[in-house]
């Protein structure tokens, strides 16, 4: 759409166009119909929004097209806040409330000119209010609202939480009642808890841990697979935070002696996040653990998973088998579900009946029938699998093979005309074969069903903003069997990566395609040693070898490979 618009909008290069209004440009380029424009104008009159805000709120025009218009017509470029680190001397010029009100984030200051990313960079009222507050003229950039909100929570969140904590402690010390009703958005307990959730989403955390120790409440975020301490709070705040979370999850606020599970949804800009809450009583009080599932990032294209091009071609061929079993293995949290969801999405069309059984359903894929197991109600993986086989499926995805019954049913389904996808917890691809034998799946069935096995781990990517190079240490060179003069990369830490040196994660993997010779070994119940000997003769590329390749390419560090692959 962006390219086609660029052709129709060639007239924007004319000098006369510079004087036209946003409404005229949108109509001339056929990006919006007169009826929709009239609706947007009517809405902005009632709401007090600008025209651009109304269009963005109702998604009447795509972000790339608006970016093009703002650049060509107003000379306002688009800013990618994921690649930008605001400077401290710019951040102090504005506060949390102001930034949230106008959806703006300051980036840097030069003299009396403030560079800022804004949701509505052509709104003169915003420019005037920033000038009145800072004395600076604005050099405006256009940025998506969710990126702006994420940056606000990331860079202003801690200070806001500190102020809210102080207010709440003061109220508690005066025995003032604290409201935790979901519709009381300005109550300190509500604002504090919401700020913690927003900050976690801004850091793209996968989990939040709120736990009371002897003298303080520790709040930690799991980011890129590692826990970080985000904040330490007064212990008096814990009951209010836990109560707020329970109210949001429709749990029993008065029950503090038994574990409880629930979930709730929250929106950060245009991003929808599913928060799954688990509370448990501990010695000093209740602990809350919250899993964050980002609905807009539930799955990614298979090309973005981190597989090398030639490997991706062979792995994709496994998923294009008309029947048989393809298994993914690795420890908890290694991205197995994400990988399966990505390949399932690539297979999803109207010609196939695809059914999944999951615990829980994390990645919602339009067009696919997804079932959430419920052991309390008697709906287990095995029971659901039996029923699904009567639903005429072409492709079955079983979230995890945990027990003997599920394993046997899954393998039987794979040899009766279905493509069966599932996961197992094993150390590597070869161990999966012996693991199925341990589950009493006959060797001849495994040999007939298996098409391929993929084993993977997740390692952290080096932050591109603070990447540097050095010579590998002697210890690491020995562990990874590399020359001592090998040059490797590492991140020294910067504000963009939270001073960790890492930003994001990438999969390292090995894959095993079942051929006739290996199938015969499986059928004859050969042990793991015989299977490994066969793979060595076939020059099988192990997960360690692909990990070392990522180190040489400067994608990850030797520390990540050693801790997540060698000693995992």
Secondary structure as UniProt FT lines:
FT   HELIX           2..8
FT   HELIX           10..13
FT   HELIX           15..19
FT   HELIX           22..28
FT   TURN            29..30
FT   HELIX           34..47
FT   HELIX           51..57
FT   TURN            58..59
FT   HELIX           63..74
FT   HELIX           81..83
FT   HELIX           88..91
FT   TURN            92..93
FT   HELIX           96..102
FT   STRAND          104..110
FT   TURN            111..112
FT   STRAND          113..118
FT   TURN            121..122
FT   HELIX           124..134
FT   STRAND          137..142
FT   HELIX           145..173
FT   TURN            174..175
FT   TURN            182..183
FT   TURN            185..186
FT   HELIX           188..202
FT   TURN            203..204
FT   STRAND          207..212
FT   STRAND          217..223
FT   TURN            224..225
FT   STRAND          226..233
FT   HELIX           235..237
FT   HELIX           238..248
FT   TURN            249..250
FT   TURN            253..254
FT   STRAND          260..268
FT   TURN            269..270
FT   STRAND          271..281
FT   STRAND          286..294
FT   HELIX           295..297
FT   HELIX           302..304
FT   HELIX           309..319
FT   STRAND          324..329
FT   TURN            332..333
FT   HELIX           336..347
FT   TURN            350..351
FT   STRAND          354..358
FT   TURN            366..367
FT   STRAND          369..372
FT   HELIX           375..377
FT   HELIX           381..388
FT   TURN            389..390
FT   STRAND          395..398
FT   HELIX           404..414
FT   TURN            415..417
FT   STRAND          419..424
FT   HELIX           429..438
FT   TURN            439..440
FT   HELIX           443..449
FT   STRAND          450..462
FT   TURN            464..465
FT   STRAND          467..471
FT   HELIX           474..480
FT   TURN            484..485
FT   STRAND          487..491
FT   HELIX           495..497
FT   TURN            498..499
FT   STRAND          502..513
FT   HELIX           516..523
FT   TURN            524..525
FT   HELIX           528..537
FT   TURN            538..539
FT   HELIX           543..552
FT   TURN            553..554
FT   HELIX           558..561
FT   HELIX           562..566
//
